Amino acid sequence: MLFSGIPFLYYFFPVALALYFAAPRKLRNIALLITSLIFYYYGEQNRVILLLASVAVGYVAGRIIDKYRGTSKTKLALGMAIALNLLMLGFFKYADFFISNINALLNTNIPLLRISLPLGISFFVFQTISYVVDVYRGLPAGKNPAEFAMYVSMFPQLVAGPIVRYNTVAEAIKNRVHSFDDFAKGVGRFVVGLAKKVLIANALGELSATMLTTGEPSVLSHWLAIFSYLLQIYFDFSGYSDMAIGLGRMFGFHFDENFNYPFIADSVSDFWRRWHISMGTWFREYLYIPLGGNRVSKLKWVRNIFIVWFCTGLWHGANWNFIIWGLYFGILLTVEKLFTGKYVSKAPKFIRHIYTMTLVFFSFVIFYIESLPDMWTHLKGMFGALSIPAFNFESLYYLRSYSLLLIAACIGSTPLLKNLVNRLKTKVNINNSMIVLEPVFYAVLMLVTTGYLVDSSFNPFLYFRF
């Protein structure tokens, strides 16, 4: 069930919200748990058992670790919980990838399992693992199994994040406070995220797909395909994160931000402090630091960086292009930290920004095009190394048709609009008007977005496949 779908917006969510606030305060976690399981069952049917299995393993392991601290049982429980969750993730997400590579390497003919990827498995497995590790590090374990199940399965962030750490919501699980102001801000955040997804990301996705598969390619069409995809994936995923954060706020939870305007970054390190923050935090806290981080020899430190970025790439998908994409950033970050960083930091900010976004731009060629031969062909096309024109009628037509959208997307990916609105709100007369103007704006935006949803058949969430 998509957040940006009519069934969710006008059937499931209003009912879930009504049931939640109609329930007595002590039963609201149960109400949210039940609606979350229904939400997941709607899309995955019997695979809800996988979600419940991850919950059960995490809960039992947490209780054992909490009860037997300082004994060998804690390490055993930790190891078993991590292993079982990773085995589940590995089987469903990577089995066919490993089989196909074994077949190619050994010239065997092992049949593929052709198992579809359960929605959200990369997110809820990581969330369960983070909880068990945090309990091992000293966090008190949750005692109520229903509350823990609600934490893992909460539908606002279940299928595409952000990855929420237990310690950030533990107090809210037991004693959250609801207010009209919080609810209103949650609604606004959700509507903005929905608009980013439906009005911007979906349209950019159509442009990108058209330019990538056109029968009359040009250098311009190759560049447009990647540029529109880069913006699409940002508005798609940041839009989903906005919706998740907004939904959480309506239910009294304050999830951490997942994006912080990554396209204004002035270094590759800065970009990754701003892009998919919850994932980057997870790999730092639960892989990089346990490996020793930067508190080891320089050689081991480089090793740690490459292990983390190999796993980051693999987490995004069972294909070599994702692994190459991860290692590409591993190389960039290593070079930046060891050699170029001190020189780049002295350059003017706009030079640092151009340097960063150029490297990021080409990373999404790797990320977008899964076939390595097709990736190489696309790169050659971008630099005129194929027998194609610099531009043609079709590519110019699409550039003109989508120019306003591309400009709006570029502006929307920066804090310019947010800063402008905040500046207007500081003025007393404007701030008073906002009491009326803000809800009217969100209502109109919701109506326009609904109209687009009714007319459009193109509405995927890119990160569902990760």
Secondary structure, 3 states (H helix, E strand, C coil): CCCCCHHHHHHHHHHHHHHHHHCCHHHHHHHHHHHHHHHHHHHHHHHHHHHHHHHHHHHHHHHHHHHCCCCHHHHHHHHHHHHHHHHHHHHHHHHHHHHHHHHHHHCCCCCCCCCCCCCCHHHHHHHHHHHHHHHHCCCCCCCCHHHHHHHHHCHHHCCCCCCCCHHHHHHHHHHCCCCHHHHHHHHHHHHHHHHHHHHHHHHHHHHHHHHHHCCCCCHHHHHHHHHHHHHHHHHHHHHHHHHHHHHHHHCCCCCCCCCCCHHHCCCHHHHHHHCCHHHHHHHHHHHHCCCCCCCCCHHHHHHHHHHHHHHHHHHHCCCHHHHHHHHHHHHHHHHHHHHHHHHHCCCCHHHHHHHHHHHHHHHHHHHHCCCHHHHHHHHHHHCCCCCCCCCCHHHHHHHHHHHHHHHHHHHHCCCHHHHHHHHHHCCHHHHHHHHHHHHHHHHHHHHHHHHHHHHCCCCCCHHHHC
